[in-house]
Amino acid sequence: MSNTYIFKSINGSIADFVNKPFVGASLIVVARIMAAAIFIIAGYGKLGAGYAATQGYMSAMGVPAAMLPLVIALELGGGIALLLGFQTRLVAFLLAGFSIIAALIFHTGADQMQQIMLMKNFAMAGGLLAFTVFGAGRLSLDGESKDLP
């Protein structure tokens, strides 16, 4: 048995499993929860005591502090919309762009942690772009099922 056959067999088994309507729909909900959590938590964390510190950090990086309410609205509002599957394609596209821009502004340092944060943002943007292409799935306020289990 060749390695190619083994991998095709494994991939086929996974495809068969996730193409079951309940399984596929459930996995998309889990994916939305996992993708939305970081934005909801980050947006919420910028409220109250975190507001001034975030303004200071943004200013230090050359970003106008007046942009912070927009950042909070996008993170918190966009995160909640993604979680609920509301206007998912638009919200995911905006969050992907935000993730890339934030990575390039705040995480281009040479140290290892900044490089990890840069790549994390790029990875998040990649997942969000998949939501942009495929939508939120059946178990969402959008209720899309085209091209999805």
C-alpha positions as CSV (number, residue, x, y, z in Angstrom):
1,M,0.0,0.0,0.0
2,S,1.4,3.4,-1.0
3,N,1.6,6.5,1.2
4,T,-0.6,8.3,-1.4
5,Y,-3.3,5.7,-1.0
6,I,-3.2,5.9,2.8
7,F,-3.5,9.7,2.8
8,K,-6.3,9.7,0.2
9,S,-8.1,7.1,2.3
10,I,-7.7,9.2,5.5
11,N,-8.7,12.4,3.8
12,G,-11.7,10.6,2.3
13,S,-12.8,9.3,5.7
14,I,-12.5,12.8,7.2
15,A,-14.5,14.3,4.3
16,D,-17.2,11.7,4.7
17,F,-17.4,12.4,8.4
18,V,-17.6,16.2,8.2
19,N,-20.0,16.1,5.3
20,K,-22.6,14.6,7.6
21,P,-25.0,17.6,8.1
22,F,-24.9,17.7,11.9
23,V,-21.2,17.2,12.1
24,G,-20.3,19.8,9.5
25,A,-22.7,22.4,10.9
26,S,-21.4,21.8,14.4
27,L,-17.8,22.1,13.4
28,I,-18.5,25.5,11.7
29,V,-20.2,26.7,15.0
30,V,-17.1,25.6,16.9
31,A,-14.9,27.4,14.4
32,R,-16.9,30.6,14.8
33,I,-16.7,30.4,18.5
34,M,-13.0,29.9,18.5
35,A,-12.4,32.7,15.9
36,A,-14.7,35.1,17.6
37,A,-13.4,34.7,21.2
38,I,-10.1,36.5,20.7
39,F,-11.9,39.6,19.3
40,I,-14.7,39.7,21.9
41,I,-12.1,39.3,24.8
42,A,-9.7,41.9,23.3
43,G,-12.5,44.4,22.6
44,Y,-14.0,43.9,26.1
45,G,-10.5,44.3,27.7
46,K,-10.1,47.7,26.1
47,L,-13.1,49.0,28.0
48,G,-12.7,50.5,31.5
49,A,-9.3,50.3,32.9
50,G,-7.7,49.0,29.7
51,Y,-8.8,52.0,27.7
52,A,-6.1,54.5,28.7
53,A,-3.3,51.9,28.4
54,T,-4.5,50.9,24.9
55,Q,-4.7,54.5,23.9
56,G,-1.1,55.1,25.1
57,Y,0.2,52.0,23.2
58,M,-1.6,53.0,20.1
59,S,-0.1,56.5,20.3
60,A,3.3,55.2,20.9
61,M,3.0,53.1,17.7
62,G,1.9,56.1,15.7
63,V,-1.8,55.3,15.6
64,P,-4.2,58.1,16.5
65,A,-5.7,57.4,19.9
66,A,-9.0,58.6,18.5
67,M,-9.2,55.4,16.5
68,L,-9.7,53.3,19.7
69,P,-13.5,53.5,19.8
70,L,-13.5,52.1,16.2
71,V,-11.2,49.4,17.2
72,I,-13.3,48.4,20.1
73,A,-16.5,48.5,18.0
74,L,-14.9,46.3,15.4
75,E,-13.4,43.8,17.8
76,L,-16.4,43.6,20.2
77,G,-19.2,44.1,17.6
78,G,-17.5,42.1,14.9
79,G,-16.6,39.3,17.3
80,I,-20.2,39.0,18.5
81,A,-21.5,39.1,14.9
82,L,-19.1,36.4,13.9
83,L,-20.1,34.3,16.9
84,L,-23.8,34.6,16.0
85,G,-23.1,34.2,12.3
86,F,-24.6,37.6,11.5
87,Q,-23.3,39.3,8.3
88,T,-20.5,36.8,8.6
89,R,-18.9,37.3,5.2
90,L,-18.6,41.1,5.7
91,V,-17.6,40.9,9.3
92,A,-15.0,38.2,8.6
93,F,-13.5,40.2,5.8
94,L,-13.2,43.3,8.0
95,L,-11.7,41.4,10.9
96,A,-9.2,39.7,8.5
97,G,-8.1,43.2,7.2
98,F,-7.9,44.5,10.8
99,S,-5.8,41.5,11.8
100,I,-3.4,42.0,8.9
101,I,-3.1,45.8,9.5
102,A,-2.7,45.3,13.3
103,A,0.0,42.7,12.6
104,L,2.0,45.0,10.4
105,I,1.7,48.0,12.8
106,F,2.1,46.4,16.2
107,H,4.0,43.1,15.6
108,T,6.9,43.7,13.2
109,G,9.6,43.6,15.9
110,A,12.6,41.4,15.6
111,D,12.1,39.5,18.8
112,Q,10.6,36.0,18.8
113,M,7.4,36.9,20.6
114,Q,6.6,39.7,18.1
115,Q,7.2,37.3,15.2
116,I,4.8,34.8,16.8
117,M,2.2,37.5,17.3
118,L,2.7,38.6,13.6
119,M,2.1,35.0,12.4
120,K,-0.8,34.5,14.8
121,N,-2.5,37.5,13.2
122,F,-1.8,36.2,9.7
123,A,-3.2,32.8,10.7
124,M,-6.4,34.4,12.1
125,A,-6.8,36.4,8.9
126,G,-6.5,33.2,6.9
127,G,-9.3,31.6,8.9
128,L,-11.4,34.7,8.7
129,L,-10.9,34.7,4.9
130,A,-12.3,31.2,4.8
131,F,-15.5,32.5,6.6
132,T,-15.5,35.3,4.0
133,V,-15.6,32.6,1.2
134,F,-17.8,30.0,2.8
135,G,-20.0,32.0,5.2
136,A,-21.3,31.1,8.6
137,G,-23.0,27.8,7.9
138,R,-26.5,26.5,8.6
139,L,-26.5,27.1,12.4
140,S,-26.2,30.9,12.1
141,L,-28.3,34.0,11.8
142,D,-27.2,34.2,8.2
143,G,-28.4,30.6,7.8
144,E,-26.2,29.9,4.8
145,S,-25.9,26.4,3.5
146,K,-24.4,26.8,0.0
147,D,-21.1,24.9,-0.3
148,L,-21.3,23.8,3.3
149,P,-22.5,20.7,5.0
